[in-house]
């Protein structure tokens, strides 16, 4: 039965939309900042640790050649009915031409990161689980700049090397991305296979922002992290965690 | 012919990393199931054996065949993944020649049971390493108190019989290990029957080598079913504590202890302190450590709706953190202590605490007041000393239950039981002309009081299935009862008119009760994706009863003072119905609303509770209150906000009673039954900006208030004998403008930061003085700057300077116009020396100048401390502190009011030296940097 299912899935054209929930625990991020004392970390955890979860829906639109990851098109109001501005965060991938275009608002500016697709050095592990109805394998890597342990669960029967945030480069779509054992977990809650139009995946006609390459992006973020830690500030107010 | 289908994706990153040596080769093979049927579209991966790094990947074609070309000649792990099958893995050693053929690889079907139970139902990751199957214990729910045996029964493929014998995949389990080690002998049941299920993180089932082969080191090829239990990290459980004791000169002592224990569901804390160094409040950090997850509870307010026309009532009866951290004035001796317990399993939250605090305060005050009349002015001097004791018991309870994902119930009950006494002596003199005493009064009052306050709130919140649609209801009942006995003794001498001389000897017994019932409803409906519509209703019914018996005492005789003895009751009803509409989109939030507010005041009073001739005051009042607000979250960390509102407050009962109170013959008060509620229009707006790249920030704001029917106290002063009579009246027209701005930027990033700030305020106060309307205009200009130097981890300097000028102009007595100049210069220097020795100096230099009174005061306050971190793991700290080295601390405050200027000095704790020792279980963190307020 499982075999039949996978055959059917493989036969279908792999394009559609994935809805992720991005669950964020801010006290865990703070407790990793090196300038915080143990006493402050404990206090933070005891005071806010039970109630520090925030959730944000994210969307991925993909076909076998391209993908686009960002906030949902329709801005959802908060539980209390307020709307908070989400900074620009649009991640475009063109796998055919190995081209990435990230439009990211950070450090008080909008940057356009253009380069060939970069992939981290993934290690594929012997663990499987199911995410949103898809069997996923585990792969791990490390972000040495932000000092993060990254765990990705990818579905090898969605043969697109994309994923949440700026991650990708695995034999299948990443359906769950876990940063530092639960600081931020982005999990697919629905994979909807549907025809995708070229328009949905196309770059905005006019790109407004400062163009940089991937190396410059790494330089900007790593300098900001260094400066912020020195100044005893949380760097992740201004750059994606 | 085999058509090679390769979704060939080479990570550029990875390819570059592989240096080119030797000839390349091609790896090929065919993937099938155990029966030999081809598996098309299977994912094939090549990993490096040392760390499983992914080097290359591809897919099989329709015939299950794959070919990976141009591979570097080295060892690989070849891995195949296919849904429904156990991932296949094989080590690859490239053979001579261009092509290495792995042949046919047969993949095993993943046990359906494992797949369904572990992956689908428990949503737990399944780890497969050869024969080992690993279960995530957290995913399999067992009731609290269960043993490992109960947990194993839940796992797929595991059976546990009545005697506790375990079978895995049909085979008997010979061995149970805990974290890879034997657990008290060979009986597998020892661990499974005794260990609690909660302690287990993972369960691994595998075929282990026999004991014999382990001992001999010779693999006999036999395998035994083994279960390994991996224990949870105990980091979620913990405890920490801190204790400080200090002894100083001038008999100064201080001590503090706190201790916390917690696990992932519970928090328990105790806190206790005692001192005679004016630390009466609970420091913010101690408060947070004590209350834990219950430190700050937003949304515990049962009064729904916008700010305009909101009902004010009740005081804080729970403990509060002291935000400014400063000591109290005068001399105080303080003791406090309590315990707090929180339980939180996400569905049920329970928090209980008890706290007791007591303070004995000695205040020695010298006050000088200049009063301005239409043409004259006079001054008064008041030397007073009070010794007061107050003690508070505070039990508190908060219970929150999430009935289901849509319904929440919150119950809060806080109480304060207070008792205290005060002994107040004062000598007051008034001078019409410099040096000539007009009247004088010697006062000796003693009082004793008890009070009980309780606030109870039941809150229900319901979320509808439609996101954003919410309903909430609350009921509250608050009690505030007090009972006071006061002895008033005073000798009053009027030098111009000796007939008015009096000697007062009274006993004043007052019993007051207050009960306040409140209820609120709110309904929020979102529509058209960008709109939120809220409708709310607030109700409050307050009943006050005051029974005051005043006796004139002479010797042992008591005689009821008919004039001052009074009983009154007062019912105050408040209703507010309102609605507001908000538009929200992409960070832009604009709301406008309107509410109708109705007050009803029914009061009656007489000399006695059982009197028949009650005088009644009945008032009712209706008004509409608008509320408009804007919150705009702009691009690049900029934020704009504004609000307009109208606030309405009812007159107090005592102000409404048409009674003359002359218990203080120098200061006679009179009520006014014609008072109507006061209201004030207020507008504020602001803009904030922060540039995270340059660490620059900017904030500006402005506010405006306009008072309508403000209740002010008309003052009539008899110029002959300087007796003041006050009477409240309504007056319209007082207003105030305020603006502030601040700008901060780094002079050198991370090393030096400069902040500039300024605020300008214009106040206009109205009152009647001897029947003439007086307008007091106070214009104040303040400018401040702050410099933070943080060049290294061994030295920091935080400096600040503030200058302020306040100019007051009086319309009735312009020659009393005055200018007050204030300046503060501060420096905070921290240095780290060798051997964990730290040094801190805080210097504060304040200047007050008022030319009108020839007042020029300069106060340098210097505090020094040196401390050393010691003991193993830096758990100890020994500290020597010098407080107010120059002995110049004088509690000086100045206050300009409608028609008087007061300068007050309180004799306050000054120079002392203290030696203290701290033991902190978590280690003392010494840093020259200011802390981050966590």
Interface residues (C-beta under 8 A of the other chain):
Chain A: X2 X3 X5 X6 X7 X9 X10 X30 X35 X36 X37 X38 X39 X40 X41 X42 X43 X44 X46 X47 X48 X49 X50 X51 X74 X75 X76 X77 X79 X81 X82 X83 X84 X85 X86 X87 X95 X98 X105 X107 X108 X109 X116 X117 X118 X119 X120 X121 X122 X123 X124 X125 X126 X127 X128 X129 X130 X135 X137 X138 X139 X156 X157 X159 X161 X169 X170 X171 X172 X224 X227 X230 X231 X232 X233 X237 X238
Chain B: X7 X9 X11 X12 X13 X14 X17 X33 X40 X41 X43 X45 X47 X51 X52 X53 X54 X57 X59 X79 X81 X82 X83 X84 X87 X89 X109 X110 X112 X115 X119 X120 X123 X124 X125 X126 X127 X128 X129 X238 X240 X260 X262 X267 X285 X288 X289 X291 X292 X293 X295 X296 X344 X346 X467 X468 X470 X524 X526 X529 X530 X532 X534 X582 X584 X585 X586 X587 X588 X589 X631 X633 X634 X635 X636 X637 X690 X691 X692 X693 X694 X695 X749 X750 X790 X920 X922 X923 X925 X927 X929 X931 X932 X934
